[in-house]
Amino acid sequence: MAPPTEPELLDAAVTILRKAGDFTLQHFRRDDLAIDRKGDGTPVTEADRGAERLVREELERLFPDDGILGEEEAEKLGTSGRRWILDPIDGTKAFTHGVPLYTNLLALEDEHGIAIGVINVPALGETVAAGRGLGCFANGAPVSVSDRPTLDGACVSTSGFNTWPDDALLRVKETGVQLRTWGDGYGYVLVATGRIEAMLDPIAELYDLAPMPIILAEAGGRFTSLDGVDGPGNGHGIASNGHVHDELLAVYRG
């Protein structure tokens, strides 16, 4: 069994990510916010780049031997056997449209897998954080997933329906679930804190999903790929309260 994470590491991750969140708020809903386009057509702003630089500088100061993988800069290789994975703004489209549900994401990976996960929602003042063997917390208070046993009446979120296969969307809709689009990292916050039953991402990058396995596990839920494979690096993911996980996967996949 993997050993518990050091509480000091989790505290440091939360502190750093909240600093990044405060930085992004300085740019949120500004009329003069410049929006660029990356090679894949997705938006990026000075808030994305600046928040990632802030997190990297803090991590390099505190943990100089650790590796760092982020969305906006080249990967830094480390020598410690640990790697931090960050997304400075998960939900840049929401951010650029003035929607307060964007998040900042940070995870720590060691030889046993994901050891720490933090989701910060700066515009709402909410932070969900978990460490292996330490539990899952929202603003310092313990949280857990819901206990709804089946999909009937369950609330399922997603980052957007345009990436769903049409037949999968119809099958899930016909189960009687409530489909919503509290997307990106915020959807996972809602699952971990018991406010909805599942969050589904048909297309996602490692830095979008890295905090989710440990957050869901420590909250009493479950996270896998849409193929049922553990881990955040499979290009897609589903988080749930655990009770509806296999049922939702089966319906989605047909």
N, C-alpha and C positions, 0 to 999 in steps of 0.2 A: 504494500500500500504506500502511495506517495506521501511524503511527510507534509505537515501543515506549513503554510507560508508564514514567513515572519510578519507579524502585525505592522512593524515599522515600514516594511516595503509597501504595504497597502496604504498606510497613512501618507507616505511620500507620493504615491501615485495619485491619490485623491487631491492632495494639495497642489501638485503640478497641474493636473487637468483643470482644476478650478481657476488657476491663474490663466490658463489658456482660454477658458470660457469667458473670463472677465475681459480679456483682450478682444475677443470676437464681439462682445457687446459694444465696444467702442465704435465698431464699424456697422453694427446692425441698424437697419432702416435709415442709413445715411443716404441722402439724395445724390452725393457725389461718389458713391461706391462704384469703382471700376470693375467690370466683369469681363474677364478674358475667356477664351475657349482653348482647351487643351486639344491634343491631336485627335482624341476620340470624340470631340464635340461637346464634352461635358464642361460646365462652367467652373472657373476658379477665380478667387478674389485675393486681394491683399490680406484679408482676414484669414483665409486658409493658409497662405504662405507664412504669414507672421505668427500665427498660432503654432504651426508645426516647428518653426525656428525656435520659439520660446520653449516648447516642450523638449526639443532636442538639446538645447543648451542646459536646461535644468537636469536632464538625465545624464548628460555627459559630465556635468559638475559633480553629481552625487554618485554616479555609477559608471566611471570612465571605462571600465573593462567590458561593459555590456554592449551587445549589438543593438541597432535601432533600424526598424523598417517602418517607413511612413509613406503616405500617398504622394507628397509633393517633392520629396528630395530623394537622392540616391541612398541606397541602403548602406549603413555603416556596419561593418563586420566587427564582432567582438571576440574576446578571448576567454570570457568567463563561463561560457556555456549557456548564458541567458540572452534573451532578445526581447526588447520592447517593440510592440507593434502599435502604431497610432494612426488615427484618422482625425486631423485637426478640426474639420467640420464634416460630419456625416449628415447629409441633407443640404448641400450647398444650394440646390434649387430652391428649397424652402427658405434658406437664409436670404437669398437674393430677392425673394418675393415678400420678405417681411413676415414670414410665418415663424412663430416662436417655438417650433417643435424640433429644430435642428439640434444636434448633439455633438459633443466632443468624445472621442473614444480612445481608450488606452488599455493595453493588455501586456502582461509579462509572461513569456514562454520560457520554461526551463526544460531539463532533461525528462521531466515527467509529463509535460504538456503545458496547457495554459494554467498558470498559477494565480494570476490576478486579473480581474476585469473591472473596468470603471466606465460608466456611461454618465456623462455630465450634460444636463439640460440647462444651459446658463440663463436663458430668457425666462425660465420657470423657477429657477433657484432650486433645482432638484438634482441630486446625485445618487446614483445606485452603484454600489461597489461590493465586490466579493473577493475573498481570498481563500485558497484551498484550505479546508479545515477550519475556517474562521467564521463562516456564515455569510449571508447576504444582507446588506443594509441600505436603506434609503435615508439620506441625511442623518446617518448614525443610528437609526432605529431598525431593529430586525424586521425583515419582510419575508414573505413566502408566496408561492403561487396559489391559485384558486383550487378548490376541491371539486369543481364541476366534473362529473364522471363521464359524460358523453358529449358528442358534438351537437346534439339537439339543444338549441338555445344558446350555444356557446358563441362567444365573440372572437372572431378571427380577423387579424389585421395583416396588411401587406404594404410594401413600399409603393405599389402601383399595379394596376391590373393589365397594363399593356404588355408586360412580360409573361403573363400567364397563357398557356395554351387554352384555346377557346373551350375545348371539351372538358378540360380540368376545371375551369371556372364554373361551367354549368353543373358538373357533378358536385362540386363543393357547395354551390348555391342551393342545390336540391336537398341537401342534408338538413336544412333548417337552421344553419348557422347565421349569425349576423356578420356580414362582411363590411369591414371598415378600412380606411386607409390612413391610420395613424402611423406613418411610415418611418423608415430608416431606424436609427437607434431608439427613438421614442417608443416604437412598437414593442421592442424588447423590454424596455422599462415597464410598460404596462403588464406584460406577462409576468415578469419577475415579482412585481408587487401585487399580483392577484387581481388586477382590474380587468384583464381580458384573459382568454384561455390559450391563444396561440398567435404566433407571428410567422409569416411565411415569406421568404425571399427567393424567387426563382433564379435571379442572377445577382451575385454579390462577390466582392473581392475579399481577400483575407483580412485586410484592415477594416472592412465593414463588419466583420463577424468575429474577430479575434476575442473580444471580451465575453462573448455570449456563452460558451460552454461552461465556464466556471461560475458565471452569474446564475445561470439557470440551475446548475447542479446544486449550488449552495442555497438556492431558494426553494429547492425541493422539486424542481421541474426537470426538463430534458431538452437537449439541443443536439440535432444531427443534421446531416445533409438531407436533401430530398430523396436520396437513395438509402437513407437510414444509416449512413456511415458517421461515426463520431468524428469530431474535430471541425475547425472552422475553415479549412483550406480547400474545400471541394467545389467552390464556385456557386454555391447556393446553400440555403439553410432553412430550418424550421425550429422554432422554440415553442414549447408548450408547457402546460402544467403536468405533463407526463401521462395523465389519464386519457387524454384525447389524442395522444401523439400517433400511435399506430393506426388508429381509425382515420385520422386526417390524412396521413401519408397514403394509406390504401385508397382512399377516395380520390385524392389528387392524382395519383399515378394510374388509376383506373384498373 
